């Protein structure tokens, strides 16, 4: 493991929410749309699937 690149960034709650919103915007889907895609198992794109994988644990 390259310790020179091991960086931890601590976010405020507001910054974290902004990061989630930015990921959703980048994927081109709302949270509700990704939740529906996850329920059906059919994602609109690979980016949508990856975004869901990244944000699912942090949203209700």
Buried (B, 14 or more C-beta within 10 A) or exposed (E): EEEEEEEEEEEEEEEEEEBBEEBBEEBEBEBEBBBEBBEEEEBEEEBBBEBBEEBEEEEE
